[in-house]
Amino acid sequence: MLHRRWFPDHLEGSLVVLRRHSRENLRDFMRWYQDPEVARLTRYQDGPMRPDEIERFFSMRALGTESLAMGIHVRDTNRLIGSCAFSQLDGDNGSALFHITIGERDAWGHGYGGESTRLMVDHAFGSLGLHRVALSVFAFNERALRAYARVGFVTEGRSREAIWRDGRWWDEIHMSVLEPEWRARRWQERAAADGRAEPAVSAPGHDGNGSGRTPVASETASPRRGG
C-alpha cells in the first residue's frame, strides 16, 4: 500500500486541474470505457468494456491505494473529462508507470492531455523524487506519441506486432523519461523564457511500423496491462 505522501490534494495547470477521484465519477468511467473509439485506443481486447469490468477497474485504479489516480478537470468549468494515474509506484527504485485517458471526445485535441501528463511528470520528479516514469502506447495512436514526446518521453523499445487492430498487426511502443532529462529540459525551458537559450526540442516519439496510444486516450483498461 502506498504511503499517503504519494497523493497530492490537487495539481493545477493553466488548462486543467487534477483532483482525486470520488465515487460519483464512476458514471463518467462507464460512459468513457463503453465508447468504441476509446476502447480501440486503450484495450487489447476488441470492443468496449462490460459494466462490471469498468466498475472493478474504477475501484482498483481510481479509488484504490495501489495507484495514484487523478481526475482531469477543465480549469474554467470544472468539467471532468478524463483520468490519469501512476501505477506500480516503486519508491525503492524510483519508478512508476503512467496512464492517461481523455474520455470526452469533444475534449480531444485541446492540449488537456499534454498538460495533464506534464503535471504528473513534474509531480513525479519534483515532489516524489522518482527517477523514471515509463508508459506504453499502441503504434497507431500517433497523437499520443507526439504528445508524450513533447513532454520529454523517448522511445526505448517495442513489443513487435503485439496487437491486431484495423485489419493489421501493430507494435506496442515503450517510452520513458528520466529525472536528469526532465531537469535538463526544465532548465532549458527557463533559459529560453529568459532569452538565454533556444526552446527545448521535443524528443522523437517513435520510428517504424506505421507510427505507433491518447487523442488523448491511453489509459489501458486491460487485465494484460495490469489495469
Residue pairs with C-beta under 8 A, 6 or more apart in sequence:
1 65
1 66
2 65
2 66
2 67
2 68
2 89
3 91
6 68
6 86
6 89
6 128
7 20
7 68
8 18
8 70
8 123
8 127
9 19
9 20
10 17
10 18
10 19
10 20
10 70
11 17
11 18
11 70
11 119
11 120
11 122
11 123
12 18
12 75
12 119
13 75
13 115
13 116
13 118
13 119
14 75
14 115
15 74
15 75
15 110
15 111
15 112
15 115
16 72
16 73
16 74
16 75
16 81
16 112
16 115
16 116
16 119
17 73
17 75
17 78
18 70
18 71
18 72
18 73
18 84
18 116
18 119
18 120
19 70
19 71
19 73
20 69
20 70
20 71
21 58
21 62
21 63
21 69
21 70
21 71
21 83
22 71
23 63
25 58
25 62
25 71
25 80
25 83
26 54
26 55
26 58
26 62
28 80
28 103
29 54
29 57
29 58
29 62
29 83
29 103
30 51
30 54
30 55
31 103
32 38
32 82
32 101
32 103
32 104
33 39
33 42
33 48
33 49
33 53
33 54
33 57
33 103
33 221
34 48
34 49
34 51
34 54
35 48
35 103
35 105
36 47
36 48
37 105
37 217
38 48
38 101
38 103
38 217
39 45
39 47
39 48
39 49
40 165
41 138
41 141
41 144
41 213
41 214
41 215
41 217
41 218
42 101
42 213
42 217
42 218
42 219
42 220
42 221
42 222
43 49
43 220
43 221
43 222
44 163
44 220
44 222
44 224
44 225
45 222
46 164
46 165
49 57
49 221
53 221
54 221
57 221
57 227
60 66
60 67
60 227
61 67
61 69
61 83
61 85
61 87
61 99
61 219
61 221
61 227
62 69
62 71
62 83
62 85
63 69
66 87
67 85
67 86
67 87
67 88
67 89
68 85
68 86
68 89
68 96
69 83
69 84
69 85
70 83
70 84
70 85
70 116
70 120
71 80
71 82
71 83
72 80
72 81
72 82
72 83
72 84
72 100
72 102
72 112
72 113
72 116
73 79
73 80
73 81
74 81
74 107
74 112
79 104
81 102
81 103
81 104
81 107
81 112
82 100
82 101
82 102
82 103
82 104
82 107
82 112
82 113
82 116
82 216
82 217
82 219
83 100
83 101
83 103
83 219
84 98
84 99
84 100
84 101
84 116
84 117
84 120
84 219
85 98
85 99
85 100
85 219
86 96
86 97
86 98
86 99
86 120
86 124
86 133
87 96
87 97
87 99
87 226
88 95
88 96
88 97
88 226
89 95
89 96
90 96
93 131
93 132
94 129
94 130
94 131
94 132
94 179
95 130
95 131
95 132
95 133
95 134
96 124
96 130
96 132
96 133
96 134
97 133
97 134
97 135
97 136
97 226
98 117
98 120
98 121
98 133
98 134
98 135
99 135
99 218
99 219
99 220
99 227
100 113
100 116
100 117
100 120
100 214
100 216
100 218
100 219
101 214
101 216
101 217
101 218
101 219
102 108
102 112
102 113
102 214
102 215
102 216
102 217
103 217
105 215
108 143
108 214
108 215
108 216
108 217
109 143
109 215
112 216
113 144
113 147
113 214
113 216
114 147
114 150
114 151
114 216
116 216
117 147
117 148
117 151
117 216
118 151
120 133
121 133
121 151
121 152
121 177
121 182
122 182
124 130
124 133
125 133
125 179
125 182
125 183
130 179
131 178
131 179
132 176
132 177
132 178
132 179
133 153
133 176
133 177
134 156
134 174
134 175
134 176
135 148
135 153
135 174
135 175
135 176
135 218
136 159
136 172
136 173
136 174
136 175
136 213
136 220
136 225
137 144
137 145
137 148
137 172
137 173
137 175
137 212
137 213
137 218
138 163
138 165
138 170
138 171
138 172
138 173
138 212
138 213
139 158
139 170
139 171
139 172
139 173
139 206
139 209
139 210
139 211
139 212
140 165
140 166
140 170
140 210
140 211
140 212
141 212
141 213
141 214
141 215
141 217
141 218
142 211
142 212
143 214
143 215
143 216
144 213
144 214
144 215
144 216
144 217
144 218
145 173
145 175
145 205
145 206
145 211
145 212
146 202
146 205
147 214
147 216
148 175
148 205
149 202
149 203
149 204
149 205
150 202
151 177
152 177
152 181
152 182
152 185
152 202
152 203
153 175
153 176
153 177
153 203
153 205
154 175
154 176
154 177
154 181
154 203
154 204
155 173
155 174
155 175
155 204
155 205
155 206
155 207
156 174
156 175
156 176
157 174
158 171
158 172
158 173
158 174
158 209
158 212
159 171
159 172
159 174
160 171
160 209
161 169
161 170
161 171
162 169
162 170
162 171
162 172
163 169
163 170
163 172
164 170
168 210
170 209
170 210
170 212
171 208
171 209
171 212
172 212
173 205
173 206
173 212
175 205
185 200
188 197
188 199
188 200
189 199
189 200
191 197
192 198
192 199
192 200
206 212
213 220
219 227
220 226
220 227
221 227
